[in-house]
Amino acid sequence: MENHPSSIGARKLRILVRLDPELASARICVRGVLTPANLYALYCIARRTNGLQPGMPITVDLTGAQAQADALQALHVSAAERRLPATVDPTGAPCWLSVLEPAPGTGSRP
């Protein structure tokens, strides 16, 4: 347990997934601080959401969150590639992510 993120003061994310009634789209609302340590958990939720209706647009809403720059950059790379990292989804299924940036004043952290 020594290497667990909570043992070094990492904060948990609070995540709410909102689905369109017809599964035409989804929004993953994130609160807390997005870091490289907890980005994997967000990717896992995106993978499960994508599995409900493969290819549906998924918006990752960070407007109520803070994000470390490297975690935000990795999330943008996944959005641009339209795939989640192979460590999360080895099948490489298309995943149509878009990212809403953290609100001004909460923004990214170095």
Secondary structure, DSSP 8 states (H G I E B T S, - for coil): -TTSGGGGT----EEEEEE-TTSS-EEEEEEEEE-HHHHHHHHHHHHHHHHHSTT--EEEEEEEEEEEHHHHHHHHHHHHHTB--TTT-TT--B--EEEE---TTT-EE-
